[in-house]
């Protein structure tokens, strides 16, 4: 190996002088525009106090223990935003990887609840798909169904708002396993009806008929007794 000023071994040159180099350039590049914070829609108003409750549950927990799996929050604000952000005040959190920072908005206007997708896919579902629904007191709610064959609807940010009803009151964010639903006096849509409402009406009618028949029998017995007394006299 040759030695000299023009050809020295690498270990003899002591390597590069890192401290003599210019500091590396730090550059933060943003490849997309960040969305501005969502603003409450025009016309949103506070709901009646104590009338509506937001319920949530995870599917696996609800299947094993539907009563204790339910979590509730009173709906008192005109608008409630759902998403994965933990730094936005007043937002309902869902940390699933498919959920955006601000995913959807639930707001109240003119006596009705509406769902508006902000960013990402939102699924509206019929309550008939979830037999383990429980209200804030752990009781199963009245179940409503409809003649429509479609029980699930997917909406995105470019779609119009959707109105919640007695049957379609359950929604989920992205591919999350968590479900949210609104408990309270929601309006009925066209074609919706209570599942066992007809049977209850029939039972009430039968009870009424039995009561009327019993009353007529008592009246007839009373008349026959009065006639027999007159004959004896």
Beta strands, then each sheet from edge to edge (+ up, - down):
strand 1: 53-58
strand 2: 71-74
strand 3: 79-83
strand 4: 92-93
strand 5: 104-109
strand 6: 112-117
strand 7: 122-125
strand 8: 144-146
strand 9: 152-155
strand 10: 162-163
strand 11: 170-173
strand 12: 178-183
strand 13: 192-194
sheet 1: 2+ 1- 12+ 11- 7+ 9-
sheet 2: 4+ 3+ 5- 6+ 10-
sheet 3: 8+ 13-
end
